[in-house]
Amino acid sequence: DSSADIQADISPMSGTVKEDLTELATFIDQILKDNDQAKVVVHCAMGMERSPLTVVWYLHTKLGKTLDEAYDIVMKARASVVDRRSWINT
């Protein structure tokens, strides 16, 4: 049972990817700050693009990792990740 659920559509053609990711990163950060025992699950259909990018953006914006560092962390956990930083126009 989850006390917090959010669904978001991260679409590379939306023009709002960075804003959408920032909203999700803020949501994740707040959940983790509110409860030090909390766990957050981020998923998408294949776990290769959208969910990894969301976690990368969280690590970058909330924990101060560079995008390279964040992708390294995520790719060590899931080798099939596809780097989609181009979706955020950085």
Secondary structure, DSSP 8 states (H G I E B T S, - for coil): --S--------TTSS-HHHHHHHHHHHHHHHHHH-TT-------SSSSSHHHHHHHHHHHHHH---HHHHHHHHHHH-TT----GGGGT-
